[in-house]
Amino acid sequence: MIGRVSDAKEPLVTKKEIVKEISEKLGLTQLKTKEIVQQTFDAIIETLVQEERIELRNFGVFEVKQRAARKARNPRTGAKVEVPAKFVVTFKPGKEMEEKVQRLIAEHRAAKAGGGSKPSPPTVEQKLPASDGFIETSIDDHVDRVEDSSFANRD
């Protein structure tokens, strides 16, 4: 099982833990596995920058979308601020992932509601959000890095 219990400020699963798990399962060195995992992440980012969409069957769809400029409030001062338009990456889970997550969450809730022994902490698969919406993150910081990488130079 990948993951550990931690406070909210620390990620529950790190790339290092993913690399360790994969290297053990495949019998590869952690160094080689780390290179493969990083190349995979870089390829996903590059594809998003160039194509603005990547569809991974049975996993989900990553897509670059532009968020419109908007007005917001500074929570400390209450002052109105203009938030500029920006590009974000959205993720829509695939049907298979959605079904697995829903099933695991239902099992976890049933164990919790059943009383008796305390349910085991959720696995990384159980921690994936199960929603009809999207998960989003900003892509602006990744664009310069990808454009400078070897991926951008391939034909």
Phi, psi and omega in degrees: 000131177271140174118167180203164177278135179206175177283170187293339183278343183254136179298144180283329178229128178252165177300323180300319179291322177297314179301315180299314181299313181294317181297322178293318181293322185263352180072028178258162175290155178295327179297313179294318179296319179299319178298317180295314180298315180295319178298322178296312179300316180297321179294322177296314180297314180299317180297319178297319180294318184275318187255342180068008178199138173219128183247120179246107184307140180064006177240296179163187182237125171262138180214141176270128178229154177260128175269135181291155174297151182208168176258141180218179177239139173288120184296333180282316186256340184080001181288146177285139178227149176269124176259118183290160175298148179207161175268138177229157175259129177251155178227127176245115181299146175286166184302315182297315179297315181302315180295316179297316180296314179300317180296315180294321178295318178299317178297318181296315179294322179295318179294321181292318181288335182290349180071210179065235182284152179291133180294149179293153179299149181294148176280176179300325179295324180286337182280348179294136181294140177245103182209168176273352184267203183240155169258136181229150176214156182282139178258349185308319182291335183274340186299310182298318181296318181289320180297330179276348185280170180294336180298321185291342184266357182279154181255000000 
